[in-house]
Amino acid sequence: LVDWPPFYLLKDGQAPASVEELGDGAIDGFLRLVLQRLPQYQHRFVVLNGPRAEVERKAGLGLCSASSMRTPERLQERYFTPAMPTVQLQLVTQRKRAAQLSGSRGSVSLRELLGRGDVQGVVLAKRHYGPELEPLLKDAPQVRTIVAPKAANLLAMLEVGRMDFTLEYPMVVAHHQAMQRPGRAAPLQSLPIEEAGEPPVGYFSCNRNAWGRAVIADLDKALREVAALPG
């Protein structure tokens, strides 16, 4: 699991002790439905950010994730099965700077923004930002990557002006601001990115070994059963 509200809502930031103790986040609820169809497994939850999960996989720990993006590089080390639709990432900046970055369009060109010399962005290390945006971010001198325990850390940094922008899902930004500033004006604003393509698919993933191949097959079956539920 990842400490990533509102997708995962962890009590006191800790991993749940059982499937029944999964939180009320959007992925929490979906994951609960899937794992309830796998009673033959003993489910153990750990909270790991992307870089730490990569270290643990390489050290031999059997890991599965319910919130993965598939890339050619990751296919070398993990099996994937499609799970759920997602939305597009947006560029997040301080509300007072939104018009300066987007002009009058109400959206922003990441390519144009990265061509300017007066803005700096920060994104999470080992996070995949999509096939359209990843090439723009890669090696861009205006963008640095950091390791953080939770995605909201970057939003807190942005609020106090440590950088000019980051990329995040709009519902993550809305949840963060509602929790930090209930009833008060939100200091951050999300802007659609013009280069973003169709919303990507979210995947479940497991280690690319015999154990992972067996588990991903069972997860795929459970996902199909959940997809067939009425409503």
Residue pairs with C-beta under 8 A, 6 or more apart in sequence:
1 8
1 10
1 15
1 16
1 45
1 46
1 47
1 48
1 66
2 8
2 47
2 48
2 49
2 50
2 65
2 67
2 150
2 151
3 10
3 13
3 47
3 49
3 149
3 150
3 151
4 67
4 150
4 151
4 152
4 172
5 25
5 152
5 172
5 175
5 176
5 179
6 25
6 26
6 171
6 172
6 175
7 25
7 26
7 27
7 28
7 67
7 172
8 23
8 25
8 27
8 28
8 67
9 23
9 24
9 25
9 28
10 16
10 23
10 47
11 21
11 23
13 47
13 150
14 47
15 45
15 46
15 47
16 22
16 23
16 45
17 45
18 43
19 32
19 35
19 36
19 43
20 32
22 28
22 29
22 31
22 32
22 45
27 66
27 67
30 66
30 83
30 84
30 226
31 66
33 226
33 229
34 66
34 204
34 219
34 222
34 223
34 226
35 41
35 43
35 222
37 221
37 222
37 225
37 226
38 218
38 219
38 222
40 218
41 215
41 218
46 63
48 56
48 63
49 124
49 126
49 147
49 148
49 149
49 150
50 124
50 125
50 126
50 127
51 125
51 126
51 147
53 63
53 65
54 126
56 63
57 63
57 77
57 78
57 207
62 206
62 207
62 211
62 212
62 215
63 206
63 207
64 204
64 205
64 206
64 207
64 212
64 215
64 216
64 219
65 204
65 205
65 206
66 83
66 204
67 202
68 74
68 78
68 80
68 202
68 203
68 204
68 205
69 128
69 130
69 200
69 202
69 203
70 80
70 201
70 203
70 205
71 128
74 80
74 128
74 205
75 208
76 208
77 207
77 208
78 205
78 206
78 207
78 208
78 212
79 205
79 206
79 207
79 208
79 212
79 213
79 216
80 203
80 204
80 205
80 216
81 203
81 204
81 205
81 216
81 219
81 220
81 223
82 201
82 202
82 203
82 223
83 201
83 202
83 203
83 204
83 223
84 201
84 202
85 199
85 201
85 202
86 169
86 199
86 200
86 201
86 202
87 169
87 170
87 171
87 199
88 130
88 192
88 193
88 196
88 197
88 199
88 200
89 129
89 130
89 133
89 167
89 168
89 169
89 193
89 196
90 167
90 168
90 169
90 170
90 173
90 190
90 191
90 192
90 193
90 196
91 101
91 108
91 110
91 113
91 165
91 166
91 167
91 190
91 191
91 192
91 193
92 155
92 158
92 165
92 166
92 167
92 168
92 173
92 188
92 189
92 190
92 191
93 101
93 158
93 164
93 165
93 188
93 189
93 191
94 158
94 159
94 161
94 164
94 187
94 188
94 189
95 185
95 186
95 187
95 188
95 189
96 187
97 164
98 189
98 191
101 108
101 113
101 119
101 164
101 165
101 191
102 108
102 191
106 191
106 192
107 191
107 192
107 193
107 194
108 191
108 192
108 193
108 194
109 193
109 194
109 195
110 133
110 136
110 137
110 193
110 194
110 195
111 136
111 195
113 119
113 142
113 165
114 121
114 136
114 137
114 140
114 142
114 143
116 142
117 142
119 142
119 164
119 165
120 142
120 143
120 144
120 163
120 164
121 137
121 140
121 142
121 143
121 144
121 163
121 164
121 165
121 166
121 167
122 143
122 144
122 145
122 146
122 154
122 157
122 158
122 162
122 163
122 166
123 129
123 137
123 143
123 144
123 145
123 146
123 154
123 166
123 167
124 145
124 146
124 147
124 148
124 151
124 154
125 145
125 146
125 147
126 147
128 134
129 137
129 167
130 196
130 197
130 200
131 197
131 200
132 195
132 196
132 197
133 167
133 193
133 195
133 196
136 195
137 143
137 167
146 154
148 154
151 168
151 172
152 172
152 176
154 166
154 168
155 166
155 168
155 172
155 173
155 176
155 177
155 188
156 176
156 180
157 163
157 166
158 165
158 166
158 188
159 180
159 187
159 188
167 193
168 190
170 190
173 188
173 190
174 186
176 188
177 186
177 187
177 188
181 187
204 216
204 219
204 220
204 223
205 216
206 212
206 213
206 215
206 216
206 219
